[in-house]
Amino acid sequence: CLPIYDVFYKTKDYKQSKMPFRFKKEIFSIIAFKKNKDLENKKIAIWGLGKEGISTLQFIQNNNIRYKELGILDQKDFPEIEGVKKLSNPEELNEYDLIFKSPGIVADATIIDINKLTSQTEEFIKILASQIIGITGTKGKSTTSSLTYTILKKYYPNTVLVGNIGIPCFNAINEIDEDTKIVFELSCHQLEFIRYSPHIAVILDLYPDHLDHYKTFENYI
């Protein structure tokens, strides 16, 4: 099954349209992300209002995602947000169709329906897997991702760096078109419930780590 933007660009209508590149890029961005049908008419919850949670909220608000309801659960109190329901405990998340979980939050399968979990990483890779170089491992992720990005950027200026390096992937959406190369630093927390894989995946060294979260090395890997 081809991504929507591949189908569009191979149609007769597009070949005859002679659209300028700037418009072509915007069509790609709108179809691939901003009109993501998986998010429309759904009850959406954001679990964790840190850097990635705020980025997810901004993405939903700025692109007029037509959701049924939007709820936020965070361990810290936050100001009232128009059109957003404040949630007070994890059990309430089960009332939602999709739960955008921030990395590092422990999801207890006895309390949360983990089949409803998604994330920026999941939605991003689901659409753009063919353009992504994903880099993960216990140590060296940031260094390797930065070096890879720097080298690619020299020869392919249309390259972006996102992920655990400190740049939520949704923040880069407007910089991406069908020719963009994406270097994505991926932490174990971002990958914990992931169901999609980048076209190119790099796994660095693995050592026992984050065992406060995963309990055993087997769960960690």
The 8 nearest C-alpha neighbors of each residue, nearest first, counted from 0:
[[1, 2, 3, 6, 5, 4, 126, 125],
 [0, 2, 5, 6, 3, 4, 7, 126],
 [3, 1, 5, 4, 6, 0, 126, 31],
 [4, 2, 6, 5, 7, 1, 31, 30],
 [3, 5, 7, 6, 2, 27, 8, 31],
 [6, 4, 2, 8, 7, 3, 1, 9],
 [5, 7, 3, 9, 4, 8, 1, 2],
 [8, 6, 4, 5, 10, 9, 3, 13],
 [7, 9, 5, 10, 6, 13, 4, 14],
 [10, 8, 6, 7, 5, 11, 13, 14],
 [11, 9, 12, 7, 13, 8, 6, 14],
 [10, 12, 14, 13, 15, 9, 8, 16],
 [13, 11, 10, 15, 14, 16, 7, 8],
 [12, 14, 16, 15, 11, 10, 8, 7],
 [15, 13, 11, 12, 16, 10, 17, 8],
 [14, 16, 12, 13, 17, 11, 18, 10],
 [15, 17, 13, 18, 14, 12, 11, 19],
 [18, 16, 15, 19, 14, 13, 20, 23],
 [17, 19, 16, 23, 22, 20, 13, 21],
 [20, 18, 22, 21, 23, 17, 24, 16],
 [21, 19, 23, 22, 24, 18, 25, 17],
 [20, 22, 24, 23, 19, 25, 18, 26],
 [23, 21, 25, 24, 20, 19, 26, 18],
 [22, 24, 20, 26, 21, 25, 19, 18],
 [25, 23, 27, 21, 176, 22, 26, 20],
 [24, 26, 28, 22, 27, 23, 29, 21],
 [27, 25, 23, 29, 24, 28, 30, 22],
 [28, 26, 24, 25, 30, 29, 31, 4],
 [27, 29, 25, 31, 26, 30, 32, 24],
 [30, 28, 33, 26, 27, 32, 31, 34],
 [31, 29, 34, 27, 28, 32, 26, 33],
 [30, 32, 28, 29, 27, 35, 33, 4],
 [33, 31, 35, 34, 29, 30, 28, 172],
 [32, 34, 29, 35, 62, 30, 31, 28],
 [35, 33, 30, 32, 29, 36, 31, 64],
 [34, 36, 32, 37, 33, 38, 31, 30],
 [35, 37, 39, 38, 34, 40, 33, 32],
 [38, 36, 35, 39, 41, 40, 34, 122],
 [37, 39, 36, 35, 41, 40, 66, 64],
 [40, 38, 65, 36, 66, 41, 37, 64],
 [39, 41, 66, 67, 65, 38, 42, 36],
 [42, 40, 66, 67, 39, 43, 96, 38],
 [41, 43, 68, 95, 67, 96, 66, 69],
 [44, 42, 97, 69, 95, 41, 98, 96],
 [43, 45, 70, 98, 71, 69, 99, 97],
 [46, 44, 71, 99, 98, 47, 70, 100],
 [47, 45, 100, 72, 99, 71, 101, 73],
 [46, 48, 73, 101, 52, 49, 72, 45],
 [49, 47, 52, 53, 73, 50, 46, 51],
 [48, 50, 52, 51, 47, 53, 101, 54],
 [49, 51, 53, 52, 54, 48, 167, 165],
 [52, 50, 54, 53, 49, 167, 55, 101],
 [53, 51, 48, 55, 49, 54, 47, 50],
 [52, 54, 56, 55, 50, 51, 48, 49],
 [53, 55, 51, 57, 52, 56, 58, 50],
 [56, 54, 58, 52, 53, 57, 51, 59],
 [55, 57, 53, 59, 58, 54, 60, 52],
 [58, 56, 60, 54, 55, 59, 61, 53],
 [57, 59, 55, 61, 56, 60, 62, 54],
 [60, 58, 56, 64, 57, 62, 61, 63],
 [59, 61, 57, 63, 58, 62, 56, 64],
 [62, 60, 58, 57, 63, 59, 64, 56],
 [61, 63, 60, 59, 64, 33, 58, 34],
 [64, 62, 60, 61, 65, 59, 33, 58],
 [63, 65, 59, 62, 66, 39, 60, 38],
 [66, 64, 39, 40, 63, 67, 38, 41],
 [65, 67, 40, 41, 39, 68, 64, 42],
 [68, 66, 42, 40, 41, 65, 69, 43],
 [67, 69, 42, 66, 43, 70, 41, 83],
 [70, 68, 43, 83, 44, 42, 84, 66],
 [69, 71, 84, 44, 83, 85, 45, 86],
 [72, 70, 45, 85, 44, 86, 46, 84],
 [71, 73, 86, 46, 47, 45, 87, 85],
 [74, 72, 47, 75, 48, 46, 71, 76],
 [73, 75, 76, 72, 47, 87, 48, 88],
 [76, 74, 73, 77, 48, 72, 47, 49],
 [75, 77, 74, 73, 78, 72, 85, 79],
 [76, 78, 75, 79, 73, 80, 48, 85],
 [79, 77, 80, 76, 85, 81, 75, 83],
 [78, 80, 81, 77, 83, 85, 84, 82],
 [81, 79, 83, 82, 78, 84, 77, 85],
 [80, 82, 83, 79, 84, 78, 69, 60],
 [81, 83, 80, 84, 69, 68, 70, 79],
 [84, 82, 69, 70, 80, 81, 85, 71],
 [85, 83, 70, 69, 86, 71, 82, 68],
 [84, 86, 71, 70, 72, 83, 87, 79],
 [87, 85, 72, 71, 88, 84, 70, 91],
 [86, 88, 72, 85, 89, 91, 73, 74],
 [87, 89, 90, 91, 86, 72, 92, 73],
 [90, 88, 91, 92, 111, 87, 110, 72],
 [89, 91, 92, 88, 93, 110, 111, 94],
 [92, 90, 89, 93, 94, 88, 86, 87],
 [93, 91, 94, 90, 89, 95, 44, 98],
 [92, 94, 95, 91, 90, 111, 112, 96],
 [93, 95, 92, 91, 96, 42, 90, 44],
 [96, 94, 42, 93, 92, 97, 43, 44],
 [95, 97, 42, 41, 43, 115, 98, 94],
 [98, 96, 43, 115, 95, 116, 44, 99],
 [97, 99, 44, 116, 117, 115, 100, 45],
 [100, 98, 118, 45, 117, 46, 44, 116],
 [101, 99, 46, 118, 98, 117, 45, 116],
 [100, 102, 47, 46, 52, 104, 51, 103],
 [103, 101, 188, 189, 104, 100, 51, 118],
 [102, 104, 188, 105, 101, 189, 212, 100],
 [105, 103, 102, 101, 106, 100, 47, 188],
 [104, 106, 103, 107, 212, 102, 213, 188],
 [107, 105, 108, 104, 111, 113, 110, 100],
 [106, 108, 109, 110, 111, 105, 113, 112],
 [109, 107, 111, 110, 113, 106, 112, 114],
 [108, 110, 107, 111, 112, 106, 113, 90],
 [109, 111, 108, 107, 90, 112, 89, 106],
 [112, 110, 108, 113, 107, 109, 93, 90],
 [111, 113, 114, 115, 108, 93, 110, 116],
 [112, 114, 116, 115, 111, 108, 106, 107],
 [115, 113, 112, 116, 117, 111, 97, 192],
 [116, 114, 97, 113, 98, 112, 96, 117],
 [117, 115, 98, 113, 114, 97, 99, 100],
 [116, 118, 99, 98, 121, 100, 115, 97],
 [119, 117, 99, 121, 120, 100, 122, 101],
 [118, 120, 122, 121, 123, 169, 168, 55],
 [121, 119, 123, 118, 122, 124, 189, 168],
 [120, 122, 118, 124, 123, 119, 193, 125],
 [121, 123, 125, 119, 120, 124, 118, 126],
 [122, 124, 120, 125, 121, 126, 119, 127],
 [125, 123, 128, 127, 126, 121, 122, 120],
 [124, 126, 122, 123, 121, 195, 127, 128],
 [127, 125, 124, 123, 128, 122, 31, 2],
 [126, 128, 124, 129, 130, 125, 123, 131],
 [129, 127, 197, 124, 131, 198, 130, 125],
 [128, 130, 198, 127, 131, 197, 199, 126],
 [131, 129, 180, 128, 127, 181, 198, 179],
 [132, 130, 181, 197, 128, 129, 133, 198],
 [131, 133, 199, 182, 200, 183, 181, 197],
 [132, 134, 200, 183, 197, 131, 184, 201],
 [135, 133, 201, 184, 185, 200, 202, 183],
 [136, 134, 185, 202, 140, 186, 203, 201],
 [137, 135, 203, 202, 204, 205, 138, 140],
 [136, 138, 205, 204, 206, 139, 203, 135],
 [139, 137, 136, 140, 204, 203, 205, 206],
 [138, 140, 142, 141, 143, 137, 136, 203],
 [141, 139, 143, 142, 135, 138, 144, 136],
 [140, 142, 144, 143, 139, 164, 145, 184],
 [143, 141, 145, 139, 144, 140, 146, 147],
 [142, 144, 146, 140, 145, 141, 139, 147],
 [145, 143, 141, 147, 142, 146, 140, 184],
 [144, 146, 148, 142, 147, 143, 141, 149],
 [147, 145, 149, 143, 148, 144, 142, 150],
 [148, 146, 144, 150, 145, 149, 143, 151],
 [147, 149, 145, 151, 146, 150, 152, 144],
 [150, 148, 146, 152, 147, 151, 145, 153],
 [149, 151, 147, 153, 152, 148, 146, 154],
 [152, 150, 148, 153, 154, 155, 149, 147],
 [151, 153, 156, 155, 149, 158, 150, 154],
 [154, 152, 151, 150, 155, 156, 149, 148],
 [153, 155, 151, 152, 156, 150, 157, 149],
 [156, 154, 152, 157, 151, 153, 158, 180],
 [157, 155, 152, 158, 153, 154, 151, 159],
 [156, 158, 179, 155, 180, 152, 159, 178],
 [157, 159, 180, 179, 152, 156, 181, 155],
 [160, 158, 181, 182, 180, 161, 157, 148],
 [159, 161, 182, 183, 181, 148, 158, 162],
 [162, 160, 166, 183, 168, 167, 182, 164],
 [161, 163, 184, 183, 166, 164, 167, 168],
 [162, 164, 165, 184, 185, 186, 166, 161],
 [163, 165, 162, 141, 166, 184, 161, 160],
 [166, 164, 163, 162, 167, 161, 50, 184],
 [165, 167, 161, 162, 164, 168, 163, 170],
 [168, 166, 162, 170, 169, 51, 161, 165],
 [167, 169, 161, 170, 171, 162, 166, 119],
 [168, 170, 172, 171, 167, 54, 119, 58],
 [169, 171, 168, 167, 172, 54, 166, 173],
 [172, 170, 174, 169, 168, 173, 175, 161],
 [173, 171, 169, 174, 175, 170, 28, 168],
 [172, 174, 175, 171, 28, 170, 25, 176],
 [175, 173, 171, 172, 176, 159, 179, 157],
 [176, 174, 172, 173, 179, 171, 177, 28],
 [175, 177, 24, 178, 179, 27, 28, 174],
 [176, 178, 179, 175, 27, 24, 130, 4],
 [179, 177, 176, 180, 157, 175, 130, 158],
 [180, 178, 157, 158, 176, 175, 177, 181],
 [179, 181, 158, 130, 131, 157, 159, 178],
 [182, 180, 131, 159, 158, 130, 160, 183],
 [181, 183, 160, 132, 131, 148, 159, 133],
 [184, 182, 133, 161, 162, 132, 160, 185],
 [183, 185, 162, 134, 163, 144, 133, 164],
 [186, 184, 135, 163, 134, 162, 183, 189],
 [185, 187, 189, 188, 135, 163, 190, 184],
 [186, 188, 190, 189, 191, 185, 135, 219],
 [187, 189, 102, 191, 186, 103, 190, 185],
 [188, 190, 186, 102, 187, 191, 185, 120],
 [191, 189, 193, 187, 188, 192, 186, 185],
 [190, 192, 188, 189, 193, 187, 102, 219],
 [193, 191, 190, 194, 116, 189, 117, 113],
 [192, 194, 190, 121, 191, 195, 189, 120],
 [195, 193, 192, 196, 121, 125, 190, 191],
 [196, 194, 193, 125, 124, 121, 197, 128],
 [195, 197, 128, 198, 124, 194, 200, 125],
 [198, 196, 128, 131, 199, 133, 200, 132],
 [197, 199, 129, 128, 131, 200, 196, 132],
 [200, 198, 132, 197, 133, 131, 201, 129],
 [199, 201, 133, 197, 132, 134, 198, 202],
 [200, 202, 134, 133, 135, 203, 199, 132],
 [203, 201, 135, 136, 134, 200, 204, 205],
 [204, 202, 136, 135, 201, 205, 137, 139],
 [203, 205, 136, 137, 138, 206, 202, 139],
 [204, 206, 137, 136, 203, 207, 138, 220],
 [207, 205, 208, 137, 204, 216, 138, 136],
 [208, 206, 216, 205, 210, 209, 219, 137],
 [207, 209, 210, 206, 137, 219, 216, 211],
 [210, 208, 211, 212, 213, 207, 219, 214],
 [211, 209, 214, 213, 212, 208, 215, 216],
 [210, 212, 209, 214, 213, 208, 215, 105],
 [211, 213, 210, 209, 214, 105, 103, 219],
 [212, 214, 210, 219, 215, 218, 211, 209],
 [213, 215, 210, 211, 212, 216, 218, 219],
 [216, 214, 218, 217, 213, 210, 219, 207],
 [215, 217, 219, 218, 207, 220, 210, 214],
 [218, 216, 215, 219, 220, 213, 214, 207],
 [219, 217, 215, 216, 220, 213, 214, 210],
 [218, 220, 216, 217, 213, 215, 210, 209],
 [219, 217, 218, 216, 205, 187, 207, 215]]
